[in-house]
């Protein structure tokens, strides 16, 4: 995994609690990325290194700068640090772009639907901009849920794109705090729901559509269930996952264990308390292991199990690229004492 340092060129205020960091590309070798991927940022806060992934809101074909959009999370150590501390001109450590929530053009797709709520629009906007520029024959549709227009991230950008692409781009806003605004005709009260989805797609050949979903688990389930009713092929439905879904039953036989972690040639004994992952316990112990997504989607925190037993819980998607001894430490929990995990340099 390559690391870079990027300079903050600009900070754009999107809403009262959301900003976009605009990074200047390196002078000698530009960072290549795909729309929809994410950039992992690192800061040292109160003596400890914290790392968080943030989706690109920029698109390679549309934007000169690398842009990531960050919403302030109540009590969020990282997001609050970014909002309160980072300034134009600062140098930020980042990892190379990763992520598979990206668009692949194919000749069979004539309509793409983007479904998002709140800050979930960030990777969607990256892909939307890329598709509008690169795929002139594809109809782009955004269905976007928020409280109101004041909390709608990228509202001005969305309006600009509607003006630039009046025939190619359509938007439906869903507001839980509904207040009709004349210039926005496609505003609905409440949340994105099954009845709306079925009505919207009833005269559409769903086999020629693609769907990108980014938002809470309830949104994903609602959309996937509705698309299932319409018999949309599963391979045409992509979702971005930024949280581990943990079933309490999976933890019934998990107890506190002491394990050995070997990193950078140094062995460290770590107590992994019940409910904590190996990664969390290692970071709490001051071991600065590499990590990024924290949802089992990437390989950044992969370790090799040399002895003992581990179990991975809450993987966001099935993984067929891991060997039997490979474990993603962000979602791994020890089942025995005597666990020995080796992290490659």
Secondary structure as UniProt FT lines:
FT   STRAND          3..15
FT   TURN            16..17
FT   STRAND          18..24
FT   TURN            35..36
FT   STRAND          38..45
FT   TURN            46..47
FT   STRAND          48..56
FT   TURN            60..62
FT   STRAND          66..71
FT   TURN            74..75
FT   HELIX           77..85
FT   TURN            88..89
FT   STRAND          91..95
FT   TURN            107..108
FT   STRAND          111..117
FT   HELIX           118..120
FT   HELIX           121..134
FT   TURN            136..137
FT   STRAND          139..146
FT   HELIX           149..151
FT   TURN            153..154
FT   HELIX           155..164
FT   TURN            165..168
FT   STRAND          169..175
FT   TURN            182..183
FT   STRAND          187..189
FT   HELIX           194..201
FT   TURN            202..203
FT   HELIX           206..208
FT   STRAND          209..214
FT   HELIX           217..229
FT   TURN            230..231
FT   HELIX           234..236
FT   STRAND          237..240
FT   HELIX           248..251
FT   TURN            252..253
FT   STRAND          257..263
FT   TURN            264..265
FT   STRAND          266..272
FT   TURN            274..275
FT   HELIX           278..284
FT   TURN            285..286
FT   TURN            300..301
FT   STRAND          302..307
FT   STRAND          310..312
FT   TURN            324..325
FT   STRAND          326..328
FT   HELIX           329..331
FT   STRAND          332..334
FT   STRAND          339..343
//
